[in-house]
Amino acid sequence: CIYTDYEKDHTKPYTALIGCKVSTLENLPAGLVGKTFATGDYVKYLSKGSIMEGMVIGTWQEIWASDLERKYTADFEVYGARAQNPEQAEVDIFVAV
């Protein structure tokens, strides 16, 4: 999931996209959106626990409450092989700084 196009910060409108990494944005099927964002520095958070019990939103609440100096360019979550068990999932969250 990518969070981008922030109007100001996490309390203002922004765009959230669910997708997957691809090697090119050429020839996208109709109805799909391609998005790129610049490389940069990110702080990585590991969210662990039950997806169904809100472990990801819990990690975001910790991020929002922190004094992290965020760029609000593009943040993203990675749901890989470690997130396949919804009761014992691990999701990486990358926050642009």
C-alpha positions in Angstrom: 0.0 0.0 0.0 1.4 3.4 -0.9 0.4 6.7 0.8 1.2 9.7 -1.3 0.0 13.0 -2.7 -0.3 14.4 0.8 -2.1 17.7 0.9 -0.2 18.6 4.1 0.2 15.8 6.6 -1.6 12.6 7.7 -4.6 14.6 9.0 -5.3 16.1 5.5 -6.4 14.4 2.3 -3.9 12.0 0.7 -4.0 9.2 -1.9 -3.8 5.5 -0.9 -3.0 2.9 -3.5 -3.0 -0.8 -3.2 -0.7 -2.5 -5.7 2.4 -4.4 -6.4 5.9 -3.6 -7.6 6.5 -3.8 -11.3 9.5 -3.4 -13.6 7.8 -0.9 -15.9 4.7 1.3 -16.0 4.4 0.9 -19.8 1.3 -0.9 -21.2 -0.8 -0.9 -18.0 -4.1 -2.6 -18.3 -7.1 -0.3 -18.6 -8.3 1.0 -15.2 -5.0 0.6 -13.5 -2.8 3.4 -12.2 1.0 3.5 -12.2 2.8 5.5 -9.6 6.5 6.3 -9.2 8.2 8.1 -6.4 11.7 9.4 -5.8 14.2 7.4 -3.9 15.0 8.8 -0.5 15.5 8.1 3.2 12.9 6.0 5.0 12.5 4.9 8.6 11.4 1.3 8.7 8.9 0.0 11.3 7.9 -3.6 11.8 4.3 -4.2 12.6 3.6 -7.6 14.2 0.5 -9.4 15.3 -3.0 -10.0 14.1 -4.1 -8.0 11.1 -7.7 -8.6 12.0 -7.1 -6.9 15.4 -5.6 -3.8 13.9 -1.9 -4.3 14.3 -1.1 -2.1 11.3 -3.2 0.8 12.4 -1.7 0.5 15.8 1.8 0.9 14.3 0.5 4.0 12.3 -0.9 5.5 15.5 2.6 5.2 17.1 4.1 6.8 14.0 1.6 9.7 14.1 2.2 10.3 17.8 6.0 10.3 17.4 8.2 13.3 16.8 9.5 11.9 13.5 10.2 14.6 11.0 8.3 13.2 8.1 8.5 14.4 4.5 5.0 13.4 3.5 6.1 12.4 0.0 5.4 8.7 -0.2 5.1 6.2 2.6 4.4 2.5 2.0 3.6 -0.8 3.6 5.0 -4.2 2.4 2.7 -7.2 2.8 5.1 -10.0 1.8 5.4 -13.7 2.7 5.6 -12.9 6.5 2.1 -11.3 6.3 0.3 -14.4 4.9 -0.9 -15.6 8.3 -3.3 -12.9 9.4 -3.1 -14.0 13.1 0.7 -13.8 13.2 1.5 -11.3 10.5 4.6 -9.1 10.0 4.2 -6.0 7.8 7.1 -3.6 7.1 6.1 0.1 7.1 8.5 2.6 5.4 8.0 6.3 6.3 9.8 9.0 4.3 12.1 11.3 6.3 
